Amino acid sequence: MKVRDMEGTYAALKRCEEELRTVAAEAAAAGDYDRLARIAATARRVLDLASEWQGGDDSGTAAEVAAAVAAPPSSEDPPQGRARGSRHSAARNYPRFMRRGDELVKIGWSKAGRKEYQHRAPHSLLVALRQALLDASRARKLFTMDTLERSLAANNVPGYQAYAWLAWLRSADLVKQHGRQGYSLIKAATFETDIEKALIELPAQGL
């Protein structure tokens, strides 16, 4: 097969993966995490196919796509009626985080529905994610969402369900993302106590 044909197929698959990123972002914005998980699985298969046509491996993974859309956005549309000049400053108001009992409440803005949405994550997910993060940080300096998902799956916790907590950990400056290379704990030695302190500082949402 001609090299040009291989390059063309690889480029087409990568375009498909990029479109899946957009669809995944819409699913995450709407709080539809079941659909997000299905899209992530499809993106993974597309990336695997792209790697075969490229003749090498591709560093991007569907889990990282899902993690990226769970991160605090920088350019989501603000509510209608805001002045255009304040569009970007208003977008920075999302997502917001609160606690309701022992649950995390992530408040985001749905670009598709043009309204706020809320996603709740129980404290048990944070416990599982915290342990997965600590285990991953001991094994390597940087770790990917694939590593975290495998650790969470071992405890019967679907990885995509922990994305709200991961987004909060990033917003609280407890976890740092290094592009598509992976994540790291900012202060691994005090990670557990820092989480507890940050939880106390979270504003409470009325029951």
C-alpha positions in Angstrom: 0.0 0.0 0.0 1.3 3.5 -0.8 2.6 5.6 2.0 0.3 8.4 1.0 -2.7 6.1 1.4 -1.6 5.1 4.9 -1.1 8.7 5.8 -4.5 9.6 4.5 -6.2 6.8 6.5 -4.3 7.8 9.6 -5.3 11.5 9.2 -9.0 10.5 8.7 -8.9 8.4 11.9 -7.4 11.3 13.8 -10.1 13.7 12.5 -12.7 11.2 13.7 -11.0 11.1 17.2 -11.0 14.9 17.3 -14.7 14.9 16.5 -15.3 12.4 19.3 -13.5 14.8 21.7 -16.2 17.4 20.9 -19.0 14.9 21.4 -17.4 13.8 24.7 -17.2 17.4 25.9 -20.9 17.9 25.2 -21.7 14.7 27.1 -19.6 15.8 30.1 -21.1 19.3 30.0 -24.6 17.8 30.2 -23.6 15.5 33.0 -24.4 12.4 30.9 -21.5 10.2 32.2 -22.9 7.0 30.9 -22.8 8.3 27.4 -19.3 9.8 28.1 -18.1 6.3 29.0 -19.4 4.9 25.8 -17.8 7.7 23.7 -14.5 7.2 25.6 -14.5 3.5 24.7 -15.2 4.3 21.0 -12.4 6.9 21.0 -10.0 4.3 22.4 -10.8 1.9 19.5 -10.4 4.7 17.0 -7.0 5.6 18.5 -5.9 2.0 18.4 -6.8 1.9 14.7 -5.0 5.1 14.1 -1.9 3.7 15.8 -1.9 0.7 13.5 -2.1 2.9 10.4 0.6 5.2 11.7 3.0 2.3 12.3 3.6 3.3 15.8 1.8 4.0 19.1 -0.2 7.0 19.8 0.2 8.6 23.2 -3.4 9.8 23.4 -6.0 7.6 25.1 -9.8 7.8 25.4 -9.4 8.0 29.2 -7.3 11.2 28.8 -10.0 12.6 26.5 -12.6 12.0 29.2 -10.3 13.5 31.9 -9.7 16.6 29.7 -13.4 17.3 29.4 -13.8 16.8 33.2 -11.2 19.5 33.9 -12.2 23.1 34.8 -13.0 24.7 31.4 -11.6 28.0 30.2 -13.9 28.8 27.3 -17.4 27.5 28.0 -20.3 29.7 27.0 -21.7 31.8 29.9 -25.5 32.2 30.4 -27.4 34.1 27.7 -27.8 37.8 28.4 -24.3 38.4 29.5 -22.4 41.1 27.6 -20.0 39.7 25.0 -17.0 41.5 26.7 -17.7 39.5 29.9 -18.0 36.2 28.1 -14.6 34.8 29.1 -14.8 36.1 32.7 -18.2 34.6 33.2 -17.1 31.2 31.8 -14.4 31.1 34.5 -17.2 30.8 37.1 -17.7 27.1 36.0 -17.4 24.6 37.3 -18.0 25.4 40.9 -17.8 22.9 43.7 -19.8 22.5 46.9 -20.4 19.7 49.4 -23.8 18.3 50.3 -23.4 16.1 53.3 -20.5 13.9 52.4 -21.1 14.3 48.7 -19.3 16.5 46.2 -21.6 18.7 44.1 -20.0 19.9 40.8 -22.0 22.7 39.3 -21.2 23.2 35.6 -22.7 25.1 32.6 -24.2 23.1 29.8 -23.1 24.6 26.5 -25.7 22.5 24.7 -28.6 23.1 27.1 -27.5 26.7 28.0 -28.2 26.0 31.7 -26.6 25.0 34.9 -26.3 21.3 35.7 -25.2 19.5 38.8 -23.3 16.3 39.2 -23.0 14.6 42.6 -20.2 12.2 43.6 -20.2 10.3 46.8 -17.3 10.4 49.3 -16.6 6.7 48.7 -15.4 7.6 45.2 -13.0 10.1 46.6 -11.6 7.5 49.0 -11.0 5.1 46.0 -9.6 7.8 43.9 -7.3 9.1 46.7 -5.8 5.6 47.1 -5.4 5.2 43.4 -3.6 8.5 43.1 -1.3 7.6 46.0 -0.5 4.2 44.6 0.2 5.7 41.1 2.4 8.4 42.6 4.6 5.8 44.4 5.1 3.9 41.2 6.0 6.8 39.0 6.4 10.6 38.9 3.7 11.0 36.3 0.7 8.8 35.8 -2.1 8.6 33.2 -5.8 8.1 33.6 -5.3 4.6 32.2 -3.3 3.8 35.4 -6.0 5.3 37.6 -8.8 3.5 35.8 -7.1 0.1 36.2 -6.6 0.8 39.9 -10.2 2.0 40.4 -11.5 -1.0 38.4 -9.7 -3.3 40.8 -12.0 -1.9 43.5 -15.1 -2.1 41.3 -15.2 1.6 40.7 -15.8 2.8 37.1 -13.1 5.3 36.4 -15.4 7.9 34.7 -17.4 8.2 37.9 -14.4 9.7 39.7 -13.9 12.6 37.2 -15.9 15.1 39.3 -13.6 14.5 42.2 -10.5 14.7 40.0 -11.7 18.0 38.6 -12.1 19.3 42.2 -8.6 18.0 43.2 -7.2 20.0 40.3 -9.1 23.1 41.2 -7.9 22.8 44.8 -4.3 22.7 43.5 -3.8 19.2 44.9 -3.3 17.4 41.5 -1.5 18.9 38.5 -2.1 17.9 34.9 0.9 18.0 32.6 -0.8 18.2 29.2 -1.4 14.7 27.8 1.7 13.3 29.5 -0.3 12.6 32.7 -0.9 13.9 36.2 1.1 14.3 39.4 0.4 15.0 43.1 1.6 18.5 44.0 2.5 17.5 47.6 2.4 13.7 47.8 3.7 13.7 51.4 0.7 15.7 52.7 -1.8 14.7 50.1 -4.3 13.0 52.5 -4.3 15.7 55.1 -4.5 18.4 52.4 -7.6 16.8 51.0 -9.3 16.8 54.4 -8.4 20.5 54.9 -9.7 21.4 51.4 -13.0 19.5 52.1 -13.6 21.5 55.2 -13.2 24.7 53.2 -15.7 23.7 50.6 -18.9 25.7 50.9 -21.9 23.6 52.0 -25.0 23.3 49.9 -28.3 23.2 51.8 -29.9 19.8 52.1 
